[in-house]
Amino acid sequence: MKLKESSLDFHAFIAIYGDTILNSFIKKVYQVNQKEFVLQIYRSDVKKRDFFISLNKGIGFYDAEKPEEATQLSMLFRKQLSEKRIVGIEQINFDRVVRITLHTGQEIILELFGGGNLILTDNGKIVFAMEQHVYKTRKVQIGEEYIPPAVINPVADLETFSGILDKSSASIVKTLATRVNLGGEIAEEALYRANIEKDKMPSEIKDQYQILYDSIMEIIGKSSKNNAFYYEAEELLSPVLLTAINKEPDVKFEDFNEGIDFYLKHYPENEKNKSSVERRIESQRRSIEEFNKLMQVYNEFGNYLKMNFPQLQKLINIVYNNVKRNTPEDFKYMDMDISDINPGKNTFAINYNGTKIILNYRESAGNNINYVFNTAKDYKGKIEGAEKAIEETKKLIVKEKQKAGKKKRVKYWFESYHWFISSSGNMIMAGRDAKTNEKLVKKHMSDDDIYVHADLYGAPSTVIKHEGIEITEETIKEACIFSISLSRAWPAGIGSGT
């Protein structure tokens, strides 16, 4: 089961259960495995509960199997977090990012996209991160101020929502899935409810922005009604009824967390059996998602620069002159942050809608615009390459499953020797070399068995097993022929032996 909670799932969980988490104390922290943790929380009116955190699945109240011995990481977390009171839990900018605030000013940040990350901050500064990265727009490193991946809430209001759609160069369904953080299934559901074709471009539906926004807000509102709907064939759990699927859900839950619990209980076996090739496809799909976002950002920024060509040239001149005057400080220009001025590389960065884009102040405005569009093309090429790689990887999965379908035959102990079953049903075995000749007689010959040996060079020790079946003269004759046939008689041209 491919559990991966969406932004809507996080919104629903926090809307439904957030109040019951507030003012709870963290009693213990357990590390279930490399990507999964349990915060054991307690509040007098709701008693003790296990708040389950999976960096690659999601969050929920779930009774995960806890290890008997604490890991070093869980001990570190216990030292940092035990007996701390939770005073806030929120989803950041309708993204797959959850912030848990403690009464001490510390924060637990859960970035539940890609491979996932768990970050601890103190007064806004990162003091621990499971994965440290330097992105184009932010640094997730110890000592740095924590900056979330999304700086605006795409569904905060109609104006913000419309602005994102206006700048998108992708289809409306892809824009909703990646730029509005809805994910594929909820994006299709919103469009279905608004009666808008999913492959249309945003520019083709400008007069329907309000209808589409209302559709999304209706879905977000209904997600907090504390229900869950499971669609088995689609492997989907949703906090809202998915009318776009055009069928009834296979299971309905009257409590959202009951659905999460059901999903998590069914998840591990499938994940355990997942091959490295299947995990590779997941990684490639995550890359496509990231490349798609960046391609759209660079295309939008390129169009923005084209429309503001004179202002861009003026900005380039300002940066160039600042460097000449040896004053390359950060500044604001047209409501955008200008930073990271690097005289060694002749570059500077513009923060455009949360993405830091590098330009060259020694190049003309036209050349910089070409660079931005070429970067968008590069990401498009990477997407096409990753899509081809997925198709190739799918072929590997088919081969892998075909190979797995051919079960390896069990090898029995007697197959270490030459053997056959006589006409009377007795097993007759012969050694393959001096070592197995000796082993056959010493280890496998019983008192009721008969030993046969041909008086020829290279003939093996041969044993007729009794095992409750009478050994007839015919069987003895067959054993003698067997022993002679395994000797050097045939290569030597000898036609008979005793």
N, C-alpha and C positions, 0 to 999 in steps of 0.2 A: 504494500500500500504506500503510495507516494505522498505521505503527509508533509505538507509545507504550508503552515498557516499564512494567510494573506494579511494585508493591511486592515482589511475589513474585519477579519477574525480578531486581531489585536484590539481594534476599536470596540468590538462587541464584548470581548472578555473584560476589558477595563471598565466599560460602561456598566456592565452587569455586576461585576464582583469587586470593583475598585473600592467601594465604600466599606466592604467587609474586610479588606486588606489594610486599610488605613488604621493607624494606631496599634497595629499588631507588632509584637516584638519578634525579632529573629532569634530563635533559640539555638539552632544548630545549622550547619551547612554540610551537606554530603556531596561528594563527587561520584556520580554513578558510573560514568565513563569519561572519555576525553572531551565529549561535547555536551554532557548532560549533568545537571546539578539539581539538588533539592534544597530549598530554603524551608526549614521547619519553622513555621510562624505560629504565634500564640496570641490570642486576645481573649479575655475572660468570658465574653459572651458567645464566642464562636469556637472556643477551645483550640486544640492544636490541629494544624493542617500542614500538608506537604505542598508547597508551591513549587511545581516542577518547571525547570527551565531546560529546554533543549535548543542549542544554538543552530541546529539544522532541521528542527521540527516545529517548535513553538513553545507556548506556555500554557499552563493549566494546573488545576488541582489534581494530582495523580499520585497514587501509591506505588512509586517505582521501587524496585528491589535495591536496597542500600547495601553497600559493602560493609563487612564487619570491621575492617580496619580503615581508619581515616587516611586519605592520601595527603601528601605534603601540601598540595594546593588547597584542599578542603580545610586543613589546619590553618593555613594562612588566612583564608576567608573567615574562619571562626574567630581568629584573633582580631580581624578588622571589623567584623559585622555582628558578632554575638551580643545579645542584649540591647541592640540598637532598635529604636522605634521607627517604624515606617510612617512618614508624615505626608508622603505624596507618591502617586503612581500615575503616569501619563504616557500616552503615545505621542511621539514627537512628529509634528507636521504630517500626520496621516501616513507615516512611513512604517516600515517594519522595524521600528526602533522604539524601545520602551525604557523609560527612565523611572527608577525607584529612588525616592529621596528619603534620607534618614534624618533624624532630629539633630544629628551632629553636623549637618551640612555635607556629609558624604553622599555620593550618588552611585547607584549601580546602574550601568547603562548596558542594555541588551541590544546588540545589532543583529537582528535575526534574518539576515539576507546573505546570499553567497554561502561561504563556509561558516559564517557566524562569528561573533566576537562578544566577549564579556569584558567590560571596562569598569574600573573603579576610579572615582574622582574624589578629591577633597578640595572644597572651595573652588570647584571648576577646573582644577588641574588634574591631569591624568596621573594616578599613582600606580595603576596596574592595568595591563591590557594583555589578554591571552594572545592576541595577534597584533603586532606593531607594524603599521604600514605608513608609507608616505604617499598620499594621493595627490592628484593635481589641485584639488580644492582644499585639502586639510591634511593635518598630520595626526595620526593616532600613535603617539609616542609618549613615554613617561616624561613628565615635566611640562608637556604642552597643554594648552587650554583645550578642553574638549569642544569640538565643533561637530554638530550632527551632519550627516550626509545631505539632507535636504534642508535648505534655509527658509523655505516658504511652505505653507500648507496649501496644496493645490486646490482644495475644496473649501478654503476659508470663506470665499464669497464669489459671486458670479463674475466680478471684474477680474479677480486673480485667475479663476478658471478659464475665462475667455482669453486672457492674455497668453496662457500656456498653449491653448489650442491655436491661436493666431500665429504663434511662432513655430508651430510644428510642421515638419516636412514629411511626416509619416501619415499613414492612414489613421482614421479616427479611432479604430479599435486598438491599434498599436500605441497611439498617443495616450489613450485612457489607461491602457495596461501599464505602460512604463513611466510616462510623465505625470500622470495623475495617481499613480501607485495603486490602481485597482486590481491589477493582475488580469490574466486573460479571461477567466470565467466570469468575474463580476463586470468587466468591461463589456463583454458580450451581452450580459443580462441587462445592463443599463441601456444599451443601444436597442435591445429587443423591446424593452418596455417603452422606450421613446419612439419606437417604430422608425429607426434610422438604420440604413444599410451599413454594415460594419466596414466595408472596404472603401467607403467614400472618404475623400480628403476633408479635413476641417474647413477649408475654404469653401467647400460645396454646401456646407450645412450651417453657415454663419447665422442664418435666420432661425435656426433650431437650437442654438446654444442654451437658451433659457429652459426649453423643454428637456434637453439632455441633463442640464444641471439639476433640475427638479427631480428627474428620474434617479440620479445618483443620490441626492439628499434623501429621497424616499427610502432607498435601499439602506443607506447608513442609519436612518431613523429606525427602520424595522429590525435592523441587526441587533438592537439592544432589547428586544422583546423576550429574550431568554428562551429561544428555541434552537434546535439544530436539525438539519436535514441531511441525510446520508444517501448518496447515489452510488450504488455499488459498481456498476459498469464503468462509470466515469472516475471512480476512486476519489470522490469529492465529499467533503463535509462542509456545509455552509450554514451560517446563522440566519439566512433568509431562504425562502422558497425560490428555486431557480426555474422561472417560467420558460426561459429560453431552451431548456432541455426538453420541454414538451412531454414530460412524463412525471408520474408521481414518484417521490423519493422512496427508496426501499425501506428506510427506517426513519421514523420521526422521534425526536427527543423533546421533552417539555422542559429540559434544563440544558443550556448550552454546554456546560462542563461535562454532563453525562455523555454528550456526543464526542467531546475531546477525549474523555476517558476511554470510550469505545474505540476511537480511532487509534489512540496510543497503544492499547492492548493488542490491536491487530497489526500494528506497524512493525514491531521488532523482528518477527520471523521473516518477513519479506526483505527487510533491510539486511538481515544476517545472510540471506541467500543471494544477495545482489552481487553480481560479479564485478571485477575491476573494470570490465568493458562497459557495463551499465553505469557505473560510477563516472566513467570517462564521459559518457553522453551527458550526464547531469552537469558536469563541469563545463562542457562545451556549450550547453544551453545557457548556463549562467554567463559565460563569456559573450554569447550573442546578445543577451539582455543588456549587458554593460555597454557593448559596442553600439547597440541600437540607440541607447540614451545619448552617448557621446556624439554619434553621427548627427542626431537631431540637433543637439546643442551647437555643434560647429556650423551646421547649415543655417540655423537661425541666426547665429552670431555673424556669419558671413553676410546674410541679407541685411542685418542691422547695420553693419559697417558700410555696405553699399549705399544705404539710404542716408548715412551720415558721413559720407566721404570727406567733406571739408573738415569736419570736426576731428576725424581720425588723423588727417594730416597735421592738424594743429596740435593734437595730442603727441604725435611722434616728435614734432619740433620741440614741444615743452620738455619731454623726457630727454631728448638729445642735448638741449641747452642746460638742463639740470645736471647732466653728467659732466658736461664741459666745465660747469661752474663748481664741480665736485660737491654737489648737493643732491645726491640721488635718493631723497627720502620718499616714503610712501605719501600719496595724496589722493584726493577724490576728483573725478572728472565726469561730468554728465551723470551724476549719481552712481558711478561705478568706482570701486576701489582699484587704484593703480599701485602695484607693489612689486616686490622681488626684482628691483632694477639691478641688472648685472652688467657692469661695464666690461667685464672680461668676455662675456658672450654677446654683448650688445643687445640684450633682451630685457623685456619687462612683462609683467603679468597684468591682465585685466580680469577682475572677478565678474563674470557674466552669469547671473542667475544661479550662483553657487558653484560654478565651474571656473577654475582658474585657467585662462588661456594665454599662452606665451606668444608675444609678438616681438619683432625686431625693429629697434628705433633707427637703425642705419638703412633700413629698406623703405621704399615709398609706400604710401597708403595702398596703392594698387597691388603691389607685391605681397603685402601683408594680407590683403583680402584673398588673393589667390592662394596663399599658404593655408588660410582658414578653410576655404572650400576644398583644397586638395587633401587636407587632413580628414574632412568629412568623407571624401571619396576613399581614403585609406581605410577608414572604419567600415565603409560599405564593403570594400574588398575583404576585410577581415570577417565580416558577417557571412559573406558568400563562401569564404574558405572554411569557416566553422560549420556552416550548413552542409557543405560537401563532406567534411570530416565526420559529421553525425551520420550521414548516409553510409559512409564506409564503415563506421563503427557499428551501425545497425546490422550490416552484413556479417561482421565479426560475431555479433550476438547470435545470429541465426546459426552460424557454423558452430559456435560454442554450445548452443542448445542441442544441435544435431549430434555433436560429439558426446555430450552428456547423456543423450538418449541411448547411445550404444553402451550399455552397462558392461563394465569390466567383469569378465568371467572369474569366478572364484577358483583359485588354484589349490588342488588337494595335495596332501603330503606325498602320496604315492607317485605323483607326477614328477618327482625328483628322479625317478627311476624309469627304465624301460618297462612297460607293462601291457597286459591285455587280459581279457576275460576268456577262459577256456570254454569249450563246448558244453562242459558240465556246470559252468557257473563259477568256477574257482578263479580267483585272481592270481595271475602269474607275474612276478616282478623279477627284473634283472638289473644289476648294477651298470652304471654308465662308465665307471673308471675304478681304479684300485680303491679309492677312498669310499665310494658309494657301495662297492662290493662288500667291503668290510662292515660298513654301517648297516647294510641290508641284513646281513647274517646276525650281527650282534644285537641290533635294536628291534628288528621286525620279524625274526624267525622264531616261531613257537614250537613246542614239542610235537604237535600234531602236523606241522608243516613238513614238506618234503624238499630236500635240497637237490638241485640238479646242476651238473657242471659238465661241459663237453671237453673231451681230451684233445683240445685244439688250442693253439696259441691265440691269446686275446679273447677267449671265450669268457663271458661274465659269470659271476655267481648268480644262480637262478633259484628262486624260491616259489614253491606252489603253496598258496595259503589254504589251510583247511577251513577254518572258520565255520564249522558245522556242516560243510558240504563234502560228501565223500569224494576222495581223489581217485578217479578211475584210471585204468591203464591208458585210455585214450587221452586223458588230460596230461599224464606223464609224457606220452609220446609228443604231444603238442608243445610241452615245455622244453623237451630235448631239441626239437626242431627250432624253437625260438632261440635257445642258447647257441646252437650251431650257427644260426643265421646272423647272430650278433658278433660272432668271432671273426677272425681274419681268414676264414676258410674261403669265402667267396672271392676276396681280392687276390688270394693266392692260387685260385683256380682249382681248389679241392672240391670234389663233387659229393663227398660223404664224410661222415665222422661218427664217433661214438661218445 
